[in-house]
Amino acid sequence: MQREIIDKANKIISLIKQNEDAVEELQKYSEQGKILYTDDDRYMNHLAGFPKSIHFEDWEIRLMIHNKKQRIAALEKQLDQL
């Protein structure tokens, strides 16, 4: 039982870290006007061999940041309940 709780806590901590990293990258994107690239074959420019850039509007970035922060808060609450 104890090991299951530790494993679950570690998973939650990992998810929190991933979401915090995502928020950081999204904030950089928003502030510095970075371009997100994908190596997904659906978006590849096969003629040039380079990944296609994906542009988001400011409101989309703010919404993604907000959603990630809400997810972090929910995960932290879940971790506290363990």
N, C-alpha and C positions, 0 to 999 in steps of 0.2 A: 504493500500500500504506500509506504513512504517513498519508494523508488518511483512509483507512478506519479506522485505529486511533484517530485523533483524533475522528472522528465517533462511533465506538463509545464512547470514553471520555466524551465529552460527554453521550451518551444515558444512560450509567450514572450520571454525576454528577447529571443531572436526576432520574433515578429515586430516587437516594439522597435528594435534597432533598425530593421529593414525599413519600417515606415518613417522613422526619424531621418534616415539617409535619403529616402525619397523626398521628404519635405525639404531637406537641405538642397538637393539637386533642383527641385522645382523652384525654390526661391532664387537660386543662382540663375536659372533659366529666365525667370521673370525680371530680375534686376539687371542682368547683363545682356539680355536679348540673345541668349544662346540658342542654338538650333539643336533639336533632338534628332538623332539619326537612328535608323533601324537596320538590322541585318536580316530581317525577316524577308524571305523570298518573295512574298506578296508585294513588297514595297521596293525591291531591288530594281535599279536601273540597269538592266542586263546589257544594254549597249555600251555603257560607260564603265560598268563593273563597280560602281560606287553605290553605297546605300543611299536611299532617298531620304531627304529631310522631311520632318513632320513639324508643321507650324501650328501653334495653338494661340488662340486669342487670349488677351489678358484675363478676361472673366473665367475662361476655362482653367487657366493655371490657378487662379484664386480658389476656384471651386475644388480642384484636386487637392490643393494644400489644406483647405478646410476639412475635406473628407478624411485626409490622412491624419490630421490632428484629432478628429473625432475618433478615428479608429485607435489611435495611440491611447487616448483617454479611456476608451472601452477596454483595451487590453490591460492597462494599468489597474483598472478597477477589478478586472478578472483575476489579475495576479494578486491583488490585495485580499481577495476572497479565498485564495488558496491558503 
